[in-house]
Amino acid sequence: MPKPKISKTAPVIARNRYARMGEKSLPLERIFSPIPAKPIFQDWHGVSNSDSAISPASGEFPGRIEFFSSGGRQRKVCYLVDCSGSMQGIFTQVREKLKESIAALQPDQYFYVIFFGDGKLYEIGDGRLLRATPSAKAAANDFVDSIRPAGRTNAAAALERVVQIQDGKGISPSLVYFLTDGFELTGEDTAAFPQRIANLLEKSAPEMKINAIAFLPQADDRKMLEIIARQSGGEFICIGGK
C-alpha cells in the first residue's frame, strides 16, 4: 500500500555543486522474478569488524556495482533499505537483489547495510565499514535474510545515521543506495526534508552521492527522492512508476 500523504512538497533550491541527475524508470516485471520466501524478522546484533582493514584508497573502483540497475564505481558503499510494513509485497525480491549486489563486491571494496522500519534501524556492524571479504559477505547474507518488513518508515533517522558510518580513517561511504517506497512526514517536514538532507551532507559527508531507488512512489515522494539524488550528484531510479 502507498504511504499516507499529508501535504505536497514545497520546491527546494539545489546547491550549485550538484551534478546533473541521471533518471531511469523501470517496470516491475523487468526487475522481479518469483523467489521463495525467506526466514522471519529478528533483531541483529552486528558482526565483528576484524575483517575491516582500511584500504589506502577511497576513490573509484574499476568494476561497476549495481543495485536495481542503479550503479557506481565507488570503493566504499552503503545500502540504505526501507523495511517498513508497506514494503511487504516486494521485500523478498528486494532482499535477493541486495544479496546479489553484495556478492558482486570485490575484496578491496568496503560496504555497510542499514535497514530502516518500525521506528528502528538495523545495521550489519558497529558503524565501521566492512571489507568485502567472503566472511563479511556471508554474515551480510544472514543479516539480510533475517529482516522482515514491519511498522512505519523512519527514513530521516536512517539518512542521519548513514553519514556517521566511516572507515578507520574517518572517511564516509562515497556512494549510498537509498531504496524506499515513500515517506511518512508531516506537512512541515515534507516541505523542509530535502533541504535538511542537503545540509546534513554538506556538513558531515560532502563527497557522498545518494542513488535514490523508488518503488511505486506517490508524486510528492518521487519529487523528494529526485531532489535528494540530484543534490548529492547521484541518480534517481523509479521502479514500477511512470
C-alpha positions in Angstrom: 0.0 0.0 0.0 1.3 3.5 -0.7 2.4 5.8 2.1 -0.3 8.2 3.6 0.1 11.7 2.3 -0.5 14.9 4.3 0.6 17.7 2.1 2.5 18.4 -1.1 6.2 19.0 -1.3 7.5 22.6 -1.5 10.2 23.4 -4.0 13.8 23.2 -2.8 16.7 25.2 -4.3 19.6 22.9 -5.1 23.2 23.9 -4.3 25.5 25.0 -7.2 27.8 22.0 -6.8 25.0 19.5 -7.7 25.8 17.3 -10.6 23.2 16.6 -13.3 20.9 13.8 -12.1 20.5 10.6 -14.0 17.0 9.2 -14.0 15.6 5.9 -15.0 12.1 4.4 -14.9 11.8 0.6 -14.9 8.7 -1.6 -14.9 8.4 -4.1 -12.1 8.2 -7.1 -14.5 11.7 -6.3 -15.7 13.1 -6.4 -12.2 11.5 -9.2 -10.3 11.1 -13.0 -10.8 9.4 -15.3 -8.2 11.7 -16.1 -5.3 10.9 -18.4 -2.3 10.1 -16.7 1.0 12.9 -16.2 3.5 13.0 -16.5 7.3 11.0 -14.1 9.5 12.4 -11.0 11.1 14.7 -11.0 14.0 16.9 -8.4 15.7 20.6 -8.3 14.6 23.5 -7.5 16.8 26.1 -7.0 14.1 29.2 -8.7 13.1 32.8 -8.4 14.0 34.9 -5.8 12.2 38.1 -7.9 12.4 38.0 -8.2 8.6 37.7 -4.4 8.2 41.3 -3.4 7.4 41.3 0.0 5.8 42.1 0.4 2.1 44.7 3.1 1.3 42.5 4.4 -1.5 38.8 5.5 -1.2 38.2 6.7 -4.8 36.5 4.9 -7.7 36.7 1.2 -8.2 37.3 -0.3 -11.7 34.2 -2.5 -11.6 30.6 -1.2 -11.6 28.4 -2.5 -8.7 24.7 -2.4 -9.3 21.6 -2.5 -7.2 18.3 -2.4 -9.2 20.1 -1.0 -12.2 21.5 1.8 -10.2 25.2 1.6 -10.2 28.5 3.2 -9.3 32.3 2.5 -9.2 32.9 3.8 -5.7 35.1 1.7 -3.5 33.0 2.3 -0.3 29.3 1.8 -0.5 26.3 1.7 1.9 23.0 0.1 1.3 20.1 2.0 3.0 16.9 -0.1 2.6 13.3 0.5 3.7 11.9 -2.4 5.7 8.6 -0.7 6.8 5.3 -2.5 6.6 4.4 -1.0 3.2 7.3 -2.9 1.6 5.7 -6.3 2.5 4.7 -7.2 -1.1 8.1 -6.6 -2.7 10.5 -7.2 0.2 11.5 -10.8 -0.7 12.7 -9.6 -4.1 14.4 -6.6 -2.7 16.3 -8.8 -0.3 17.5 -11.1 -3.1 18.7 -8.1 -5.2 20.6 -6.8 -2.2 22.4 -10.1 -1.7 23.3 -10.2 -5.4 24.8 -6.7 -5.2 26.8 -7.5 -2.1 28.0 -10.8 -3.7 29.5 -8.8 -6.6 31.7 -6.6 -4.3 35.4 -7.2 -4.7 37.7 -8.0 -1.7 39.2 -4.5 -1.7 35.8 -2.8 -1.6 34.0 -1.8 1.6 30.3 -1.9 2.5 27.7 -1.4 5.1 24.0 -2.2 5.3 21.2 -0.4 7.2 17.5 -1.3 7.2 15.0 1.2 8.5 11.5 0.5 9.6 9.2 0.0 12.6 10.9 3.1 14.2 14.2 1.3 14.4 17.5 0.9 12.5 19.0 -2.5 11.9 22.7 -2.5 10.9 25.2 -5.1 9.8 28.0 -3.8 12.0 29.1 -1.3 14.7 29.3 1.8 12.5 32.5 1.0 10.7 32.7 0.0 7.0 33.3 -3.7 6.4 35.8 -5.0 4.0 34.1 -7.2 1.4 35.7 -10.5 2.4 33.9 -13.8 2.0 33.2 -14.0 5.7 31.8 -10.5 5.8 29.6 -11.1 2.8 28.4 -14.4 4.3 27.5 -12.6 7.5 25.7 -9.9 5.5 23.6 -12.6 3.7 22.5 -14.0 7.1 21.7 -10.5 8.3 19.6 -9.6 5.2 17.7 -12.9 5.4 16.7 -12.1 9.0 14.9 -8.9 8.2 11.1 -8.8 7.8 9.2 -5.6 7.0 7.0 -4.0 9.7 5.9 -0.7 11.1 6.3 2.8 9.9 9.0 4.4 7.8 11.8 6.3 9.6 13.8 7.5 6.6 15.1 10.7 8.3 16.8 8.7 11.1 18.3 6.4 8.5 19.8 9.2 6.5 21.1 10.9 9.6 22.8 7.6 10.6 24.4 6.9 7.2 26.6 10.0 7.4 28.1 8.6 10.6 29.3 5.4 9.0 33.0 5.6 8.4 36.2 3.6 7.9 39.1 3.6 10.3 40.3 6.9 8.9 37.0 8.7 9.4 36.0 8.5 5.7 32.3 8.1 5.0 30.9 5.9 2.2 31.2 7.6 -1.2 28.0 6.0 -2.5 24.7 5.3 -0.8 22.0 3.2 -2.4 18.8 4.6 -0.8 15.8 2.4 -1.5 12.3 3.2 -0.3 8.6 3.3 -1.5 7.9 6.6 0.2 8.0 8.7 3.3 5.7 9.4 6.3 6.2 13.0 7.1 4.1 15.9 8.5 3.4 18.9 6.3 6.1 20.9 7.8 8.7 18.1 7.5 7.7 17.4 3.9 8.4 21.0 2.8 11.9 21.0 4.5 13.1 17.4 4.2 15.2 17.6 1.1 17.0 20.7 2.2 17.5 19.1 5.6 19.3 16.2 3.9 21.3 18.6 1.8 22.5 20.5 4.9 23.4 17.2 6.6 25.5 16.0 3.6 27.2 19.4 3.3 28.2 19.3 7.0 29.1 15.6 7.6 29.7 13.9 4.2 30.2 16.4 1.3 31.6 13.8 -1.1 28.7 11.3 -0.5 26.5 10.5 -3.5 23.0 9.1 -3.0 21.4 6.9 -5.6 17.7 7.0 -4.8 15.6 4.0 -5.8 11.8 4.4 -5.6 9.2 1.7 -5.7 5.8 2.9 -6.9 6.2 6.3 -5.3 3.5 8.9 -4.9 4.1 12.1 -6.7 5.4 14.0 -3.6 7.7 11.1 -2.6 9.1 10.9 -6.1 9.8 14.6 -6.2 11.7 14.4 -2.8 13.8 11.4 -3.9 14.7 13.1 -7.2 15.9 16.2 -5.3 17.9 14.2 -2.8 19.6 12.3 -5.6 20.3 15.5 -7.6 21.6 17.3 -4.5 24.4 14.8 -4.0 25.3 14.2 -7.6 23.6 10.8 -7.6 21.0 9.3 -9.8 17.3 8.6 -9.4 15.6 5.4 -10.5 11.8 4.8 -10.4 10.6 1.2 -10.4 7.0 0.5 -11.4 6.2 4.2 -11.8 5.7 6.4 -14.8 
